[in-house]
Amino acid sequence: MWIMRQAGRYLPEYREVRASTSGFLDLCYTPEKAIEVTLQPLRRFDLDAAILFSDILVIPDALGQDVRFEVGEGPILKEIETAEDLAKLDVSKVLDHLAPVLETVRGVRAGIDEDKTLIGFCGAPWTVATYMLGGRGSPDQAKARLFALAQPDLFQKLMDILVDASAEYLLAQLDAGADVVQIFESWALNLDEVNFENFVVKPTVRLVQKVREKRPDAPIIGFPRGAAAMIPGYIKATGVNAVGLDYAMPLDFAREHISPLATVQGNLDPLRLVSGGKQMLDRADEILHAFKGRPHIFNLGHGIVPQTPIANVEALVNHVKGN
């Protein structure tokens, strides 16, 4: 068991560290502080894994795109619109730029017990591209979808860059001490089956292959949020070892069509954790029962939200670990 976004704003100790930085990226790039916030939830709760504290948008930042985080607005990027914009992206500098993050990986690995797993991660190429092309988060990723359809050659060049940069980044995290890496495809929804194949599956296949060329046994978790009935095909094509399930995924479908193919991770609604009480524990039991006897990483179906009461997290962890 671990909890998506387990290091975050619901913890007062996280808010204290965050307030000591000049901004969100400063926290990501300051190893001493990033190590501290990564370890904070493991001090409070009986979790089985630490996940690197960072962000999926360190890749475009490392490539040279202008990335900033505004309070109340989230990430804002200078949109990529032309071939000239693409030409400014430089894969060769990615690992140098992300050296502080890799130092954080080494520090966390040294700071947790051997029986605790350290999870590294990156954003999937399509998800990262949606921010690079759209300039910010979007409910429908319309700018990125239109760019991909109207300018397929430029879009393919961007995806090639992201596959190469992400593969190098994941391999560097594994070399630095990560036990497993997760590929966050946060915007797999809003795509028809053809675009899902072209924008999500094919780049992820190439990313996984590049990692496995050098680390054949590397455990990889995919999280194609919102992919619904397309998840079985995603698993078969990409070869990921485990797949994250969002909270809209029916348990019966997951047990019948997904669980036989890979370890499943998920999938409690984060708002059930906010409300707490009997409904939270009953739903946790339903999830546990659905995957009983099969490989299952208990988690939320998306990230924990800032207003989550710490007492509810403690109650959930104790309940799940006691089963």
RALIN-V126779 format. One record per helix or strand. SS is the DSSP state (a for helix, b for strand). FROM is the first residue (numbers start at 0). LEN is the number of residues. If there is no record, write none. Layout:
# RALIN-V126779
((SS,FROM,LEN) (SS,FROM,LEN))
This chain:
# RALIN-V126779
((a,11,8) (a,23,5) (a,30,14) (b,48,3) (a,57,6) (b,66,4) (b,73,4) (a,82,5) (a,90,7) (a,98,13) (b,116,7) (a,124,10) (a,141,9) (a,151,25) (b,179,6) (a,192,22) (b,218,6) (a,227,11) (b,241,3) (a,250,8) (b,262,6) (a,269,6) (a,276,14) (b,295,5) (a,309,13))
